Amino acid sequence: MYKRLATDLVKIFNDNAYLSIVLDNAITELKLSFNDKKVYTKVLYGVVENKMMIDYNLSPLIKGKRVKPFIKNILRIGVYVIDYLNMKDHFIVNELVKIVKKDDYKSAMFVNGVLRNYQRNEKPKIDHLSEIEKLSLELSLPLELTSLLYKQYKSDIIKFFESKAVYNTYRINTLKTTVKHVLETLDKLGVTYNINNVILSTKESLIDSDLFKEGYIIAQDASSIRVGEVVNPSPGSSVLDACSAPGGKSLHMASIMNNIGSITSCDVYEHKLAKINDNAKKLGVSIVNTLLADATSYDYNHKFDYCLVDVPCSGLGVINHKPDLKYHISIKDIEEINNLQKKIIRHVKDYVKDGGILVYSTCTINKFENEWLIKDFLNEFKEFKKLEEEIILPNELQDGFYICKMRKEKIHE
């Protein structure tokens, strides 16, 4: 298992593979037992979440040597297990050395020396570092991203990244069932849960339950559900979801509309639209029509009562459960994304009916992509008036999100 872990970490750190996909593939291919699956998941996420601090603590022992990616990740696994899982004995060192020794005796001796010295020696100090450098290491958040968020939130960013979601969140699909039926079923199964309207949260996974398989519940973060609630489209209305993948918000709005009206769900990738169609069928949704369309330029031919632009973003609000994102995005990337966001909202605004609703949302906490972008938009396009604005910071129940609801008013000449 540890050999596969090191190989998978190479894919994430060196090949930019997505952690969630790597994890799913490993669980499927290795046919892990329940306990081994828990260990694999914990170590994989743990190393990714704490990579920068692990590397900092390892640095005096590596002393600038060029270390092969696989060996580097064997060392990271060792440090994570020793420091974060409190395994101070020699079991993990022996296990990792044995894995490397099968193919590379010299590297095995190197791993043995580094990890045994690590167990004996004190960790390097961080007292001499600036506050932002310390935060960067403690959060394992690249320095440029730490600087960006520190300027906006100061040391409060610690709370955002330490507030890890401990609940799995599901939306009850009222097109196929009732809240009462779902809760009665969970009570019979002995599942402990919290309920808020149609938002169901529990520490247990329900992915293998009949409720999930039959489309009575769907996995969806509470913040994502909140977007649909803010849009709140009326039954019989027309809705444009300009950047709809993976489709959760479109499907939720269909439920709010009691499956009456029309929702045009767009994306630039056909395979993502196919997934939306599959989920719509599973959930009993009949008013979602998928459309292959680029939200920066597509001519939708008519205007809509409601337009949702859930734009591509930096994802800085979801890092707590997608920790690999922080190593795959740079300030330059964020600037490019910010320009794309501006193009999308400026294009889609033309397809909102007079008196209609425009909702802008992201899953980031970066103000340049959120309230500052909207402030500039409203200053430029006076026909849009802000009705509602929500800034959701990451916490144990939900991801970080930004939502702004605007109405298009007719401008009298």
NORLIN-V508562 format. One record per run of one state. SS is the DSSP state (H for helix, E for strand, C for the rest). FROM is the first residue (numbers start at 1). TO is the last residue. If there is no record, write none. Layout:
SS & FROM & TO
SS & FROM & TO
//
This chain:
C & 1 & 1
H & 2 & 14
C & 15 & 18
H & 19 & 30
C & 31 & 33
H & 34 & 49
C & 50 & 50
H & 51 & 62
C & 63 & 68
H & 69 & 84
C & 85 & 90
H & 91 & 101
C & 102 & 104
H & 105 & 120
C & 121 & 130
H & 131 & 139
C & 140 & 142
H & 143 & 162
C & 163 & 167
E & 168 & 172
C & 173 & 178
H & 179 & 189
C & 190 & 193
E & 194 & 196
C & 197 & 198
E & 199 & 202
C & 203 & 209
H & 210 & 213
C & 214 & 216
E & 217 & 219
C & 220 & 221
H & 222 & 231
C & 232 & 237
E & 238 & 241
C & 242 & 247
H & 248 & 256
C & 257 & 261
E & 262 & 267
C & 268 & 269
H & 270 & 283
C & 284 & 287
E & 288 & 292
C & 293 & 303
E & 304 & 310
C & 311 & 324
H & 325 & 328
C & 329 & 330
H & 331 & 351
E & 352 & 362
C & 363 & 370
H & 371 & 380
C & 381 & 383
E & 384 & 392
C & 393 & 400
E & 401 & 408
C & 409 & 413
//
